Every structure is written in C-alpha cells, then in structure tokens.
Amino acid sequence: MSTVKNWTDICNLGDLVDNSGVCALVNGEQVAIFKIKQRDETYYYAISNWDPIGKANVLYRGLIGSVADKTVVISPLFKQRYCLASGECLDDEQRQVNVFGVRVEGNKVQLALAS
C-alpha cells in the first residue's frame, strides 16, 4: 500500500468553478477536480477523468448530483454515477475510478501524490 509522501500544486483556487469540474494533467494522467458547495460548506474532490465504461476522458464534464448521502458525478456519456469520495460506480459495482487526496493551501489547490 502506498503512503502519501507529498502534495503538488495543481491550479489556483480561482481556476475552479462551483459545483463543476476541471481537468488537470498530473504525471501523464488526467485528473478531474471538483469544487462542491453544499449549504455553507465547500468540498473538494479529485478522481481520474477516465470513464471506464465510456472509455474516454470525460468525467470532469459530468453533472454533479447526490444519491442518498453520496455526492456523485454523472458521466456525460452513458450516465453512470461515480461517488466522488470513494470512486465507486453506483450503477456497476465492478467498476470504479481512482480517487486522489485534494486540499487547498492558501490560494493553491494541491493533489496528494503517493510514492
């Protein structure tokens, strides 16, 4: 099991859009980063941008929603729902996407990199 060794700057906080995703290329992999505002709280999530069912890098363009207590992104291709916290596909338990640690330090959005 990998442990998080460092955090790397991905973008500025101002680059994120409320309740939407942006895409960043990190070590050759596309990562979808989401800023979710719910009530008076703001949450940040980072998952692989690769849709394993649609076989394309499109998840940052998905719709944001919720199922029970889970915040999800809905793939723009075939509408599968992926939990932003765990990466699990709620419509196909055999599928999931990678999840990355994400935080905001000052004005920088940072991604956790495992080594």
N, C-alpha and C positions, 0 to 999 in steps of 0.2 A: 504494500500500500504506500502510495506517495504521500509525502507531507508537504504542506505549503512552505516554501522557502522564501519567496519574495513576492512583492507586488509591483506591477509595472503600470505606468501611466498609459491610458488608452485614449482618452479625449478630455476635453474640458467639460465641466458640468453644463455649460450653456449649449453644448452640442446636442444634448438630449432633449427630447420633446415629451411633455407629459402624456402618459397613457399611450405610448407608442414605442417603437423600437428603432435602433440604428444598427448599422453593421460595421465591424472593425476587423481588419486582418491581423491576426496575432500568431506569430510563429508559423505562418503558412495556412492557418485555419481561420475560416470566417466565424466570427462570434457575434451573436445578436444580443444587444444590450438594451434593457428596458427600464424606463423610469415610470413607476406606477404610483399615482396619487389616489389614496382612498381616505375619505374623510379628511382629517388633519394630518395624516401620515404620508410619508413618501418612502417607497420601497424600490430597491434596485435589484435587478436580476440579470444574469448573463448565461446564455445557453448557446450550444452550437447552432449555427444558422442553417445547417444541413437538415432538410426534411427527409427522413429515411424512407418514407412512403412515396412522396412525390419525386424523390431523387434529384433535388435541386436546392440551392442555397437561397431560401426564400422566407424563412421564419420571421426575420425582422419586419417583414411586411404584413404579418398576420394581424388579425383582430385580437384585441385583449378582451377577456371575459372572466367569468368565475363559475365554478362548478362546486357546489357545497361551499367549503371553506378554502378552496384552492384557486389561486389566480392562474389563468391559463392563457396561452397564445393559440389561436386557431389558425392552422395552416391555410394560406391563401389558395393552395392547390386542391386538396381533397377534403379539407375541413376537419382533419383530425385535431384533437385538443391535447396540447402538451403542457403539463404543470411546470410553471416557471421555477418553482422551488426545488423540485425533485427530478425534472426531466422526463418523468413517466408519460407515456401516451395513454390517455384515458379511454381511447377507443380501440386500442390494440395492446394488450398487456405484454406482448413480446417485443414491443418497440419502445425506445426511449432515446433521448438526446443527451449529450454531455452537458453538465452544469458546471459553471465556474464561480468561484468566490468573487464578489464585486463589492467595492466600497468607495466612498467619497472622502477624500482628504483635501481640505481646503476647496480649491476650485477644480481639482483633478479627479476624474473617475479612474479607478485602478482595478486591475484584474489580478487575481491570485494565480501564480504560476507554480505548478508542482515540479519537483526535480527528482 
